[in-house]
Amino acid sequence: MAKTEKDKKNPPAEEVKKEEPKEAEAHTPEEVPELEAAPEVNPFEEKYNAEHDSYLRLAADYDNFRKRTIKEKEASYGNGKADAVAKILPIYDNLERALNQPTEDTAYKKGVEMTMTELVKILTGLGVEIFGEKGDTFDPQLHNAVMHTEDPELGENTIVQVFQKGFKLGGKVVRFAMVQVAN
């Protein structure tokens, strides 16, 4: 078969394919641009990594849930305890008023004193702290000032009179002390 001018310019596809590999071999390694080696992605490894990540997230979520429920449980116990103490406080107030009343009956007075002593022992056993004494320094986070008086003999922010004692359970104030403050 004779090659025509047209055939020389446009060689058949078979000849082109044979010539391409020869051209690639002709280049030196420095001349060939390096292609970044794409890491082979194993579909099983990819699925494993996704499942492992999902497992770690689930484990972390569960750990956070467990810690949160423990914290809520402890808080609910403390809140319940504080509510119970708050409901007992009117009894404390009534016993304190009874002790401050003058009486001729010593047996009656001794009975009220014993009841009050036992109630205070129970409250302190529960971790309740009683505060608000005459002469203490006024603290707005613990005391509720319902009256104010000017007295140059007393220091500034000094409690002059206590109308109702305050009670704390742990760091939480169950009831603020009602007081009269000087200056």
Secondary structure as UniProt FT lines:
FT   HELIX           5..9
FT   HELIX           13..26
FT   TURN            29..31
FT   HELIX           43..100
FT   HELIX           106..125
FT   TURN            126..127
FT   STRAND          128..131
FT   TURN            134..135
FT   TURN            140..142
FT   STRAND          143..149
FT   TURN            152..153
FT   TURN            156..157
FT   STRAND          158..164
FT   STRAND          166..169
FT   TURN            170..171
FT   STRAND          172..175
FT   STRAND          177..182
//
